[in-house]
Amino acid sequence: MKVTTSIQRGAKYLYVKFGEVVTAIEQVAVVKGLPMWEVERQLASGLKKRLIVSARSLMPVQTAPACA
């Protein structure tokens, strides 16, 4: 069962638990009414790691306006 959220596939989000930017891969489950997403984060060594996280722990990345 899919739950509609504002999370978009391939978009970048801030994962609040780690404070790191992750890329949303796909919604994989619904647990207690909360959509769970598979996300991918890049480690400092260049390796990529996938995690399953709640949609409410993902926040859109704010892009700062360019300074003139």
C-alpha contacts under 8 A as a table, 3 or more apart, distances in Angstrom:
res1	aa1	res2	aa2	distance
1	M	29	A	7.29
1	M	30	V	6.87
2	K	27	Q	7.50
2	K	29	A	7.32
2	K	30	V	7.04
2	K	35	P	7.36
3	V	30	V	7.29
3	V	33	G	7.95
3	V	34	L	7.73
3	V	35	P	6.04
5	T	35	P	7.78
5	T	55	A	7.72
7	I	11	A	7.73
7	I	24	A	7.56
7	I	55	A	7.21
8	Q	11	A	5.63
8	Q	24	A	6.87
9	R	23	T	7.85
9	R	24	A	5.23
9	R	25	I	5.42
9	R	26	E	5.91
10	G	23	T	5.76
10	G	24	A	5.21
10	G	25	I	5.87
11	A	23	T	5.65
11	A	24	A	5.78
12	K	21	V	6.45
12	K	22	V	5.58
12	K	23	T	4.53
12	K	24	A	6.46
12	K	60	P	6.95
12	K	61	V	6.42
13	Y	21	V	5.50
13	Y	22	V	5.40
13	Y	23	T	6.26
13	Y	24	A	7.27
13	Y	58	L	5.75
13	Y	59	M	5.36
13	Y	60	P	4.70
13	Y	61	V	5.12
14	L	19	G	6.32
14	L	20	E	5.60
14	L	21	V	4.46
14	L	22	V	6.17
14	L	58	L	5.61
14	L	59	M	5.05
14	L	60	P	6.16
14	L	61	V	5.72
15	Y	18	F	5.95
15	Y	19	G	5.56
15	Y	20	E	5.54
15	Y	21	V	6.06
15	Y	22	V	6.44
15	Y	57	S	5.93
15	Y	58	L	4.88
15	Y	59	M	6.59
16	V	19	G	4.82
16	V	20	E	7.16
16	V	57	S	5.72
16	V	58	L	6.38
16	V	59	M	7.20
17	K	57	S	7.12
20	E	41	R	7.65
21	V	41	R	6.79
21	V	61	V	7.60
22	V	39	V	6.12
22	V	40	E	5.45
22	V	41	R	4.66
22	V	42	Q	7.51
23	T	39	V	5.43
23	T	40	E	5.23
23	T	41	R	6.55
24	A	37	W	6.90
24	A	38	E	6.35
24	A	39	V	4.50
24	A	40	E	6.61
25	I	37	W	7.15
25	I	38	E	5.44
25	I	39	V	5.24
25	I	40	E	6.95
26	E	37	W	5.67
26	E	38	E	5.49
26	E	39	V	7.36
27	Q	35	P	6.78
27	Q	36	M	5.79
27	Q	37	W	4.27
27	Q	38	E	6.18
28	V	35	P	7.76
28	V	36	M	5.90
28	V	37	W	5.62
28	V	38	E	6.41
29	A	35	P	5.99
29	A	36	M	5.16
29	A	37	W	7.21
30	V	33	G	5.72
30	V	34	L	5.32
30	V	35	P	4.42
30	V	36	M	5.66
31	V	34	L	5.23
31	V	35	P	6.48
31	V	36	M	6.95
34	L	54	S	6.63
34	L	55	A	7.03
34	L	56	R	7.88
35	P	54	S	6.07
35	P	55	A	5.68
36	M	52	I	6.37
36	M	53	V	5.42
36	M	54	S	4.50
36	M	55	A	5.73
37	W	52	I	5.46
37	W	53	V	5.36
37	W	54	S	6.16
37	W	55	A	6.22
38	E	50	R	6.62
38	E	51	L	5.57
38	E	52	I	4.44
38	E	53	V	6.43
39	V	50	R	5.51
39	V	51	L	5.35
39	V	52	I	6.27
39	V	53	V	7.20
40	E	48	K	6.48
40	E	49	K	5.52
40	E	50	R	4.31
40	E	51	L	6.30
41	R	48	K	5.63
41	R	49	K	5.40
41	R	50	R	6.40
41	R	51	L	7.96
42	Q	46	G	6.13
42	Q	47	L	5.83
42	Q	48	K	4.41
42	Q	49	K	6.33
43	L	46	G	5.43
43	L	47	L	5.34
43	L	48	K	5.95
43	L	49	K	7.24
44	A	47	L	7.31
53	V	57	S	7.00
54	S	57	S	5.52
54	S	58	L	7.33
55	A	58	L	5.49
56	R	59	M	7.52
